[in-house]
Amino acid sequence: MSESNPMPDTLTRQIAQALERGLPRIEASEQPQHLEGLPGTIVDDVLQERKELYRAIFNLVRDGVAIFDPEVGIIEVNARFAEMLGYTPQEMLGMQPWDINAEMNEADIRAVFPDPVTTNTTLETRNRRKDGSMYDVEVSIRGARIDGRPIIVCIDRDISERKAQQRTLEEREALLAAIFDQAGVGIDLIDVETLRFVQFNRTSHTLLGYSADEFSHLRLPDIHALPAAVFEPRFQQKLVELRKCGTLTLELRPRRRDGSLIDSLVTLRLLNLQGREHILAVWNDITQQKTIERELARRDAILTAVANLSLLFLKCSQWTEAMDEALGQLGAAARVSRAYLFESHIDDDGRPQCSLRFEWCAKEAEPQIANVREQGFDWQAHGLLHWYGALSRGEPVVARQTTCSAAERRLLESLGIRSALIVPLFANGEFLGFLGLDDCAEERDWSLAEIAALRSAAGVIGAAAEKAEVQRQLMERERRYTLATDAGKVGVWEWDLRTGQVQLFTHSVLHRSLGYDTAETTMNIDQWIDRMHPDDRVIAQAIRRRVEADDLAEFDEVLRVMSLYGGDRSLAFRGSLMRDRQGRPVKVFGTAIDLTERRQMEDNLRRANEEWSKTFDTVPDAIVIMDNEGRIIKTNRAYTESLGVWSDDLLYRLHLKAYDDIWPRHDRSECPQDDRVYVTEIDGGPLSGFFRITSSRLYDDRGDPRGSIHVIHDISDRHWAEQARLTRLQEQKDVLIREVHHRIKNHLQGLLGLLSQNRGQAGNGGDLIDKAMNQVKSIAAVYGLQSREAGSDVCLLEILEAIVCNARALGSVPVRLSIQDRADTDLFIAREKAVTLALVINELLQNALKWRTLGASGESVQVTYREETDSIQVTMTNPGVLPRGFDFATGYGLGTGLGLVRDMLPRQGATLGIAQTDGHVTANLTVQPPLLVVRTRATAINRCGEQDDEDSNAPAGGR
């Protein structure tokens, strides 16, 4: 037995190995070679030992082992197999594989293993425990035949823990994959040698606008903003740094598929994978952050410029003086192409308009300050009335070419603007215009910070405008105050009771009146009292004591102050006591009015009254003063001495003359000197005589008539002598007129003789006759003008004909005068305005001749005269063009001549319009009352020398 001891050990090792490797197919007839030849009892012992050994190993292995008979089921299991399933070994005998498998039923198992004996496989499945729970197992299945009987050995290994770890790992891998793909940052793995993207997440390619397939074919230089020739050396430089430190963080600007750039913050890490260098790039899109930073930087720059604007406006007397520099600082700070300021105004039709007043442009932008379209810009005509409404309500306007309306786009494209921002400008609550920024390079998204900063700039400019207006009003008030104090000779002073100093505010009045040095704006109260008249110093000292004792709050006293010019000036001092918060007297504020001239005038008036009273009684002419009812109030001595001469009828006539508008024309010849004095001559008849009466109405302080005064002078002797002299002169005049008529007749006969001789010498005498007739007409017109009465009005047609005639004589340009319509009334020009109107017409005609278009020598200047019932129109038309932007009403584009015409044109009764149509310039002058005097035609002959229809319609060259 000792010799056989090694045998069981050997068999044991074989069985163990067989169990580990899987059971081979062992037939029962097979017998180990080393047992051959041994006695049967020994063989049985050995086999028994082996059986026991196999049983021990069968129960001690860590895996569950079950032996199945395909027909019977489980015929043998070890303790581990039963323990894994929650059964006892006895309970499992006879159980089939599908009784314990949780994933396959009988049909599935038979389909998978049709021949159990040939089965040799390992698989993973799930078993169901007795309590219904399931667990993962790895099953090794081996088929064999023992004694011709098919046997299946199953070795189960519980892999639940491994499966749980595998699932955890898979979940983590899925989570990492999801994080990698869904991360908000771009993650790229780049091969250093090829610069291609080995791996990348979805964020990386979607942020750059590529699909995953497109992005996989790109190289790193393809998405970089720098050209490839510049990128390669810079990349190699950064790669050297990366190899030194292992990690780099820097800001880059990759290029999107559409060509736009984004800002990114990139962290680079160098990795060595499979023997090759790779760069792991993790980058964040910081475009919005950078945009905000740039916006904040621009806002800060604009606010800094606004602060500088405040200082700039404070240094200037007028805010408009600093606008060019202010817009320059604002435009540079905002990094725009153009900064400007428009002024809002209303046209004559009440439509809102705006005009460009100030502008700053960058070097690449085209200035628009000289663009006529930017002056008088009509909101409604350009379809932008909604802009005006928003601005006038205090709202900003933001415009971009890609998002604006059609009308807005037309305006932006015409000016080359990609985006614009304008904010309203207000001063004292009034909409003055707007401040704007234009970007001609890109479509900028104007941020709230930039809008707020530009609003601040507009507020500063508005405040500067308000300040300028306040200063203007203060200066105007100060000017009016100075004029009022100067006109009223009022000086303002202040007496400080604490220091005893007297300060003169409007010192010019007091210094001019008293002759003091203008530097003496402050002096002591004792100095003031010493400069007063000795008799008035006592009064001044009394006032001072009472004020200082708080016994006098107000005073009004006329005191005489010595003047350095000599003599005294009478000043009316008025003062009021001022107290502090504790009620203590601190100052006296008052005025000083110079009454010297009034005192002198009162003295002069008193002396004049005395002199007038003496004169009233000593003059030889009778004087009578009557009230409104015709009652005699006062008469002088001459009237009393001549009382018997005056009749009641004469006194009645005097009363009518003073108050009635209707007088008998045969009783007097009226010669008014002004609106209150009348000189009247009254014939009292052969018994009373002829009197010249000078009358004047008397008025009270309110301007109401209270009576009349009449000075009656007897001019009977002089009247009769004058009548005789006039009779003699009339007789001499008749003789002289007859002689003149006779001589004129002789001259006309001689002229007719000359005409007859000329007619005989010429083949056709019509031209000579016309020439002679024109000469005679010209002479007649001259004599007709000279023969008018003094003070008569002037005929405009005669003035026009004389000016046209003079233009023809002095110039080579043909002038055509056309008279179209004549009124049924006589129309004259007021004599005092005739010369001015003649100068206006002459200057218009000379201007038309001077600026006639070159190359139009064959075309004449057309002058048209047309009358209506109460107006005259003179039209002058010449070939030519007006200057660009010409406006006669506002004075824009006028030369020296038309500027003189605009200044000389009478403001009442005359209007002038100048316009251009089809290459011709037309000036239309309209004359109306009161410049035009309309009179009813008394005779069929017009004073202006109206011609018959044939002459009126004749060409101007023949007139």
Summary of the structure (lengths in Angstrom):
residues: 959
radius of gyration: 62.9
end to end distance: 175.2
largest distance: 214.4
contacts: 2603
relative contact order: 0.03
helix: 43%
strand: 28%
